[in-house]
Amino acid sequence: MSAVDIRPMRAGDLDEADRVFRVAFGTFLGLPDPTQFAGDSDYVRSRFASWPEAAFVAERDGEVVGSILSVKRGSVAFFGPLTIRPDLWEGGIAKRLVAATVEVYDRWRLRHSGLFTFADSAKHVALYQKFGFWTVSLMAMVARAVEPPPAGASSASLGDLHGDERAQAIASCRAATEAIYPGLDASDEIGAMARLGLGDVALVRAGGEVQGLAICHSGAGSEAGSGTSLVKFGVVRPGPSAAANFDRLLDACAALAARYGAGTLLVGVDLGCRAAYGRLLERGFRTQMQGVAMHRPDGPGYFARDAYVLDDWR
């Protein structure tokens, strides 16, 4: 077999990297047509555009045969999707792509990093353990139908704000995430989503400060896909009003989903966040899929038991 090179991803790699991503997951899951995996959602192009320094491809004979991408939130990052063309599985390519990514994470001097993988795949778990990632808890995608908002109901989002008010809200979002975990900062993700037109940020504000925020992807070309609004990441400031503000945040996400015409609201949550997960179940959300979150170093990071955090590490 020809040698495989690991190199930084380039814009010209995106179409083939996206195709390999779909074929790899579709084959692993046993879909009749693997190329239809993930529908019209997109993970490869948006993550490359947002964090190109942590995007790598595996190349053989001039062809892209695998890739890995990342999401960075200040002091925290997670990688994925990691995909290899099925005919080259078991060839050691995945290990080399993870090694390239971990080198970047070490340069970034992250406080915490992680990934999402299949809980029933001993092969995947064993690979990531070699790099110091350890299983901590299950992570689920939960969903419910989007209902029309009540007459007269209002919602707030970052897209409604402009100029100084928008800049102040983004700074307040940073303060809210910092209150959850030192250095946690979704500002780059928020900026990339706005620049790429992937969705909006639902907000809960009080006293001029952001008390809760949720990054919501919506529609084709985003990580949600058509007909769905996906809460990719969200937090509520800790404190006596956290539970009430979490309910307000879920309402704001639902209102934003309705604004986009989505029929389904999909939310990522770590099951270690008992307060958030329990409230989602009480609100009628039901699990669509689940996997395992793996962490480096070994520990829950910002997924504290009493934290109102929403997250999707897929």
C-alpha positions in Angstrom: 0.0 0.0 0.0 1.2 3.5 -0.8 2.4 5.7 2.0 -0.2 7.9 3.8 0.7 11.4 4.7 -0.9 13.5 7.5 -1.0 17.2 6.6 -3.1 20.3 7.4 -6.5 20.4 5.7 -6.9 22.9 2.7 -10.0 24.4 1.2 -9.6 22.1 -1.9 -9.9 19.0 0.4 -13.4 19.8 1.7 -15.6 18.0 -0.9 -13.7 14.8 -0.5 -13.3 15.1 3.2 -17.1 15.6 3.5 -17.7 12.5 1.3 -15.4 10.3 3.3 -17.1 11.5 6.5 -20.5 10.4 5.2 -19.3 7.1 3.8 -17.4 6.2 6.9 -20.2 6.8 9.4 -22.8 5.5 7.0 -20.9 2.3 6.5 -20.2 1.9 10.3 -23.9 2.3 11.0 -25.0 0.0 8.2 -27.0 2.4 6.1 -28.2 1.1 2.7 -26.7 4.2 1.1 -23.8 5.4 3.3 -23.4 8.6 1.4 -26.8 9.8 2.8 -25.5 9.9 6.3 -26.2 13.2 8.1 -28.5 14.4 5.2 -27.9 18.1 4.4 -26.2 18.9 7.7 -22.5 19.9 7.5 -19.7 19.3 10.0 -16.6 19.5 7.8 -16.8 22.9 6.1 -17.9 24.9 9.1 -15.3 23.4 11.5 -12.5 23.9 9.0 -13.6 27.5 8.4 -13.7 28.1 12.2 -10.6 26.3 13.5 -8.3 25.4 10.5 -5.2 25.1 12.6 -6.7 21.9 14.1 -8.0 20.4 10.9 -5.9 17.6 9.3 -6.3 15.1 6.4 -4.8 11.8 5.6 -3.6 11.7 2.0 -2.6 8.7 -0.2 -1.6 9.0 -3.8 -3.1 12.5 -4.0 -6.4 11.5 -2.6 -8.0 12.5 0.8 -8.7 9.2 2.6 -9.4 10.6 6.1 -9.7 13.7 8.2 -10.1 15.1 11.7 -11.5 18.5 12.9 -12.0 20.3 16.2 -14.0 22.8 18.1 -12.2 25.2 20.5 -13.9 27.1 23.3 -11.1 29.1 25.0 -9.4 26.7 27.5 -11.4 23.7 26.3 -11.5 21.8 22.9 -12.9 18.6 21.6 -12.2 16.8 18.3 -14.4 15.2 15.7 -15.5 14.0 13.4 -12.6 11.7 12.9 -13.2 9.6 9.8 -11.2 7.2 7.6 -12.3 5.7 4.2 -13.7 2.2 5.1 -11.3 0.2 2.9 -8.4 1.7 4.9 -9.8 0.9 8.4 -7.4 -0.8 10.8 -4.4 0.7 9.0 -3.3 3.0 11.8 -4.4 6.2 10.1 -6.8 7.3 12.9 -4.0 7.1 15.5 -1.8 9.4 13.4 -4.6 11.9 12.9 -5.3 11.9 16.7 -1.6 12.4 17.4 -1.5 15.5 15.1 -4.5 16.9 16.9 -3.2 16.3 20.4 0.0 18.1 19.4 -2.1 21.2 18.6 -4.0 20.8 21.9 -0.7 20.8 23.8 0.5 23.9 22.0 -2.8 25.6 22.9 -2.2 24.6 26.6 -5.8 23.7 27.1 -7.2 23.2 30.5 -9.5 20.4 29.3 -10.2 18.5 26.1 -12.4 15.6 25.0 -14.4 13.8 22.4 -17.6 11.9 21.8 -17.6 8.3 20.6 -19.6 5.1 20.4 -20.1 3.7 23.9 -20.2 0.1 22.6 -17.0 0.3 20.5 -14.1 -1.1 22.5 -11.8 -0.3 19.6 -12.6 3.4 19.6 -12.4 3.7 23.4 -9.0 1.9 23.4 -7.6 4.2 20.7 -8.4 7.3 22.6 -7.2 5.9 25.9 -3.7 5.7 24.4 -3.7 9.5 24.2 -4.9 10.1 27.8 -8.6 10.4 27.1 -10.8 8.5 29.6 -14.5 7.7 29.7 -16.4 9.7 32.3 -20.1 9.7 31.5 -22.7 9.2 28.8 -23.6 12.1 26.5 -27.1 12.1 24.9 -28.9 13.9 22.2 -32.4 14.6 23.4 -35.3 16.0 21.3 -38.9 17.2 21.3 -41.3 18.7 18.8 -41.3 22.4 18.4 -44.6 23.9 19.4 -45.8 27.3 18.2 -45.0 30.0 20.8 -47.9 31.4 22.8 -49.5 34.5 21.4 -47.6 37.6 22.5 -44.6 35.6 23.6 -41.2 37.2 22.8 -37.7 35.7 22.5 -34.3 37.2 22.6 -31.3 36.3 20.5 -27.9 37.8 19.7 -29.0 38.3 16.1 -31.5 40.9 17.4 -28.7 43.0 18.8 -26.4 45.4 17.0 -23.5 47.7 17.6 -22.4 48.3 21.2 -25.4 46.3 22.6 -24.3 43.2 20.7 -20.6 43.7 21.7 -21.7 44.0 25.4 -23.8 40.9 25.1 -20.9 38.9 23.7 -18.7 40.0 26.5 -21.4 39.1 29.0 -21.7 35.6 27.4 -18.0 35.2 28.0 -18.5 36.1 31.7 -21.3 33.6 31.9 -19.1 30.7 30.5 -16.2 31.8 32.7 -18.5 31.5 35.8 -19.1 27.8 34.8 -15.4 26.9 34.2 -12.2 29.0 34.1 -11.2 30.0 30.6 -14.4 28.5 29.0 -15.2 30.9 26.1 -17.5 30.4 23.1 -16.8 33.8 21.5 -15.0 32.3 18.5 -17.8 29.8 18.0 -20.4 32.5 18.2 -18.5 34.7 15.7 -18.0 31.8 13.3 -21.7 30.8 13.4 -22.7 34.4 12.6 -20.1 34.7 9.8 -21.2 31.4 8.2 -24.9 31.9 8.7 -25.4 28.7 10.7 -28.0 30.0 13.2 -28.2 32.3 16.2 -27.6 32.5 20.0 -30.7 32.4 22.3 -30.2 34.7 25.3 -31.6 35.1 28.8 -30.8 38.5 30.2 -31.5 40.2 33.4 -30.1 43.4 34.9 -28.2 44.1 31.7 -26.2 40.9 32.0 -26.5 37.6 30.1 -27.8 34.9 32.6 -28.0 32.2 30.0 -27.0 31.5 26.4 -27.4 28.7 23.9 -25.7 28.4 20.5 -28.4 27.1 18.1 -27.7 25.7 14.7 -30.6 25.7 12.3 -31.3 24.4 8.8 -29.4 22.9 5.9 -25.6 23.5 5.9 -25.5 23.8 9.7 -24.9 20.9 12.0 -28.7 20.7 12.5 -29.8 20.0 9.0 -33.2 20.8 7.5 -36.2 20.9 9.8 -34.1 20.8 13.0 -32.8 23.4 15.4 -29.8 22.0 17.4 -28.6 23.4 20.7 -24.9 22.9 20.2 -23.8 24.5 23.5 -25.5 26.4 26.3 -24.9 27.5 29.9 -26.7 29.3 32.7 -24.9 31.2 35.3 -24.8 29.4 38.6 -26.8 30.9 41.5 -30.2 30.9 43.1 -32.0 31.8 39.9 -30.2 29.1 37.8 -33.1 26.7 37.6 -35.6 29.4 36.6 -33.2 30.8 34.1 -32.6 27.4 32.6 -36.3 27.1 31.9 -36.3 30.5 30.3 -33.3 29.4 28.2 -35.2 26.3 27.0 -38.2 28.5 26.1 -35.9 30.9 24.2 -34.4 28.0 22.3 -37.9 26.7 21.4 -38.9 30.2 20.3 -35.8 30.6 18.1 -36.5 27.1 16.6 -40.0 28.2 15.7 -38.7 31.4 14.2 -36.5 29.3 11.9 -39.5 27.0 11.0 -37.9 23.9 12.6 -40.1 21.0 13.6 -37.6 19.5 16.0 -35.5 20.9 18.8 -32.5 18.7 19.4 -30.3 19.3 22.5 -27.0 17.8 23.5 -26.5 17.1 27.2 -24.0 15.2 29.4 -25.8 12.9 31.7 -23.3 13.9 34.4 -25.1 17.2 34.5 -28.0 15.8 36.6 -29.8 19.1 37.1 -29.9 20.0 33.3 -30.6 16.4 32.2 -33.4 15.9 34.7 -35.1 19.1 33.8 -34.9 18.2 30.1 -36.7 15.0 30.8 -39.3 16.8 32.8 -39.9 19.2 29.9 -40.7 16.3 27.6 -37.3 15.8 25.8 -36.5 12.2 24.9 -33.2 10.5 24.0 -32.6 10.1 20.3 -29.1 8.7 20.6 -26.3 8.5 23.2 -22.6 7.8 23.3 -19.7 8.3 25.7 -17.8 11.4 26.5 -14.0 10.9 26.9 -11.9 13.5 28.8 -8.3 14.6 29.0 -7.3 14.8 31.9 -9.5 12.2 33.5 -12.4 14.1 35.1 -15.8 15.7 34.3 -14.4 19.2 33.3 -17.3 21.6 33.4 -20.0 18.9 33.4 -20.7 19.3 37.2 -23.7 17.5 38.7 -25.5 20.7 39.5 -24.4 22.7 36.5 -27.0 23.8 33.9 -24.9 23.1 30.9 -26.0 21.9 27.4 -23.4 20.4 25.1 -22.9 18.3 22.0 -19.4 16.9 21.4 -20.3 15.0 18.3 
